[in-house]
């Protein structure tokens, strides 16, 4: 059985489900978080020489306040976040293939020293010695209290859980019994670390995007099928 459990919020969950279907993976969608915009006061754009986005939700939910920064270079973690920044009107976009600390290294190497991080309420406060970082909190992601029945059933039947963020990894680990033979696919080493130990199987994508994550998940599904079939 090639089944995956998609835990990221919408609209990303549906996009991942469509990509999974193209790979002949059966998808069960059960977001761990529900995102919503938060009111925020945009700081003056002339205080910054670049913008950082570590989540596509910041670009989707930042609202009219983003307009002040569209002329600045935008640095995004992953292709999905870069696409969301483009849809929000940013023109000069560079996508990093790792996490926030690696992206900050790239920003520093480009010579930027004053950075605005458009972030969620629960964010990783990455820092860099050469960069002054201000953060604008533009959205919240509220956690669900339990997995719905279809998600629990999918896990019991061997579905591989897809983990898109460290927070999702930590929350998922708190909702399930990791000793129950659950396999997980993590979008980055930081996400795998946040998930902790004790999983039946774990795979880590070689770059932070859906294509790489689903490839890892498909391999885990195939591995589990081979073990079941002897």
C-alpha positions as MATLAB code, in Angstrom:
seq = 'XXXXXXXXXXXXXXXXXXXXXXXXXXXXXXXXXXXXXXXXXXXXXXXXXXXXXXXXXXXXXXXXXXXXXXXXXXXXXXXXXXXXXXXXXXXXXXXXXXXXXXXXXXXXXXXXXXXXXXXXXXXXXXXXXXXXXXXXXXXXXXXXXXXXXXXXXXXXXXXXXXXXXXXXXXXXXXXXXXXXXXXXXXXXXXXXXXXXXXXXXXXXXXXXXXXXXXXXXXXXXXXXXXXXXX';
ca = [
       0.000    0.000    0.000;
       1.447    3.369   -1.043;
      -0.365    5.774    1.263;
       0.816    9.047    2.796;
      -0.620   11.195    5.573;
      -0.431   14.906    4.752;
      -0.319   17.059    7.879;
       0.529   20.538    6.564;
      -2.086   23.337    6.610;
      -4.204   24.280    3.628;
      -3.802   25.320    0.869;
      -0.436   23.545    0.901;
      -2.065   20.264    1.951;
      -4.190   20.063   -1.190;
      -1.199   20.954   -3.368;
       0.814   18.145   -1.784;
      -2.103   15.748   -2.245;
      -2.211   16.554   -5.956;
       1.517   15.896   -6.295;
       1.128   12.643   -4.373;
      -1.649   11.500   -6.718;
       0.615   12.159   -9.710;
       3.085    9.696   -8.158;
       0.310    7.131   -7.577;
       0.433    7.686   -3.842;
      -2.887    7.602   -1.997;
      -3.163   10.731    0.163;
      -5.024   11.233    3.429;
      -5.188   14.922    4.382;
      -5.355   15.874    8.075;
      -3.762   19.291    8.761;
      -2.184   19.667   12.180;
      -2.612   23.446   12.086;
      -5.171   25.984   10.891;
      -3.572   29.226    9.726;
      -5.064   32.703   10.088;
      -3.764   36.227    9.510;
      -2.854   38.448   12.444;
      -3.034   42.247   12.550;
       0.417   43.814   12.244;
       1.980   47.210   11.813;
       4.483   47.223    8.931;
       7.764   48.892    9.954;
       9.228   51.456    7.539;
      10.665   49.754    4.476;
      13.722   52.042    4.379;
      15.021   50.333    7.527;
      15.746   47.147    5.554;
      17.693   46.007    2.530;
      16.091   42.549    2.204;
      13.137   40.425    3.328;
      13.201   36.820    4.543;
      10.261   34.403    4.371;
      10.590   31.001    5.996;
       6.972   29.977    5.374;
       4.644   30.337    2.410;
       1.891   31.292    4.873;
       3.647   34.592    5.606;
       3.380   35.569    1.952;
      -0.211   34.345    1.626;
      -1.500   35.891    4.861;
       0.619   39.042    5.209;
      -2.051   41.128    3.510;
      -1.732   44.692    2.285;
       1.239   45.369    4.553;
       3.482   43.374    2.218;
       3.198   46.029   -0.488;
       5.770   48.259    1.229;
       8.499   45.644    0.790;
       7.909   44.325   -2.737;
      10.808   46.342   -4.133;
      13.261   44.667   -1.729;
      15.087   41.413   -2.484;
      13.133   38.529   -0.961;
      14.855   35.377    0.297;
      12.650   32.305    0.771;
      13.129   28.837    2.241;
      12.090   26.377   -0.455;
      10.371   26.627   -3.806;
       6.839   26.709   -2.374;
       7.638   29.764   -0.256;
       9.306   31.427   -3.251;
       6.185   30.768   -5.344;
       3.974   32.278   -2.640;
       6.240   35.343   -2.466;
       5.975   35.735   -6.244;
       2.174   35.494   -6.041;
       2.239   38.187   -3.339;
       3.987   40.588   -5.717;
       7.675   40.214   -4.860;
       9.837   40.346   -7.982;
      13.433   39.794   -6.840;
      13.205   36.371   -5.169;
      15.917   33.905   -4.260;
      14.995   30.474   -2.928;
      17.298   28.668   -0.521;
      17.493   24.895   -0.493;
      17.873   24.472    3.257;
      16.569   25.985    6.486;
      16.582   29.481    7.991;
      20.182   29.411    9.313;
      21.488   28.344    5.908;
      19.377   31.002    4.212;
      20.846   33.642    6.543;
      24.321   32.581    5.440;
      23.240   33.160    1.863;
      21.754   36.554    2.727;
      24.944   37.600    4.512;
      27.055   36.463    1.552;
      24.919   38.679   -0.701;
      25.911   41.671    1.430;
      22.576   42.364    3.132;
      22.833   43.586    6.701;
      19.335   44.834    7.660;
      16.671   42.169    7.332;
      12.930   41.962    7.879;
      11.742   38.446    8.677;
       8.032   38.031    7.881;
       7.105   35.233   10.244;
       4.412   33.275   12.012;
       3.580   33.572   15.698;
       5.405   30.295   16.308;
       8.684   30.676   14.466;
      12.305   29.685   14.753;
      14.249   32.780   15.811;
      17.335   32.115   13.701;
      20.109   34.702   13.953;
      23.329   35.698   12.193;
      26.182   37.785   13.634;
      26.454   39.947   10.516;
      22.736   40.718   10.128;
      20.350   42.879   12.158;
      16.975   41.113   12.034;
      13.555   42.589   12.774;
      10.553   40.248   12.825;
       7.004   41.059   11.853;
       4.495   38.456   13.057;
       1.864   38.293   10.330;
       0.014   35.013   10.914;
      -0.788   32.312   13.452;
      -1.045   28.549   13.017;
      -3.363   27.080   15.639;
      -2.743   23.420   16.484;
      -5.431   20.743   16.435;
      -5.915   18.787   19.656;
      -6.145   15.318   18.099;
      -5.833   13.514   14.797;
      -9.157   12.752   13.108;
     -10.272    9.140   12.774;
      -9.313    8.768    9.071;
      -5.761    9.875    9.889;
      -5.465    7.429   12.774;
      -6.815    4.638   10.590;
      -4.342    5.474    7.818;
      -1.431    5.288   10.258;
      -2.665    1.960   11.594;
      -2.673    0.672    8.010;
       0.918    1.749    7.370;
       0.639    5.259    5.915;
       3.846    7.316    5.949;
       3.424   10.685    7.679;
       4.813   13.739    5.863;
       6.388   16.337    8.149;
       6.933   19.807    6.672;
       8.195   21.744    9.712;
       9.875   21.243   13.100;
       6.722   22.405   14.875;
       4.630   19.882   12.956;
       7.122   17.162   13.817;
       6.993   17.946   17.535;
       3.199   18.185   17.592;
       2.711   14.991   15.610;
       5.081   13.123   17.938;
       2.926   14.236   20.867;
      -0.301   13.015   19.258;
       0.719    9.465   18.327;
       2.406    6.418   19.792;
       5.662    6.360   17.873;
       6.238    2.776   18.995;
       3.213    1.680   16.939;
       5.201    1.095   13.776;
       4.803    4.555   12.222;
       7.086    5.700    9.419;
       7.780    9.384    8.819;
       9.260   11.435    5.976;
      10.874   14.750    6.998;
      11.459   17.671    4.662;
      14.806   18.569    6.281;
      17.293   17.332    8.895;
      15.947   19.934   11.353;
      12.453   18.488   10.978;
      13.748   14.950   11.494;
      15.567   16.061   14.635;
      12.405   17.693   15.981;
      10.461   14.450   15.448;
      12.771   12.591   17.801;
      13.629    8.903   17.924;
      11.645    5.692   18.035;
       9.912    5.683   14.632;
       9.636    2.469   12.630;
      11.305    4.221    9.688;
      12.427    7.735    8.884;
      13.447    9.342    5.608;
      14.847   12.823    5.055;
      14.399   14.777    1.816;
      17.595   15.951    0.151;
      16.098   19.398   -0.453;
      13.157   21.221    1.206;
      10.388   20.768   -1.344;
       7.428   18.479   -1.971;
       9.028   16.579   -4.832;
      11.941   15.460   -2.681;
       9.718   14.767    0.329;
       7.296   12.633   -1.678;
      10.151   10.719   -3.278;
      11.393    9.790    0.202;
       7.866    8.854    1.302;
       7.359    6.656   -1.788;
      10.617    4.857   -1.046;
       9.499    4.233    2.537;
       6.162    2.886    1.311;
       7.908    0.532   -1.113;
      10.305   -0.598    1.612;
       7.410   -1.367    3.956;
       5.612   -3.311    1.204;
       8.709   -5.428    0.571;
       8.988   -6.237    4.280;
       5.318   -7.166    4.517;
       5.530   -9.381    1.446;
       8.664  -11.145    2.606;
];
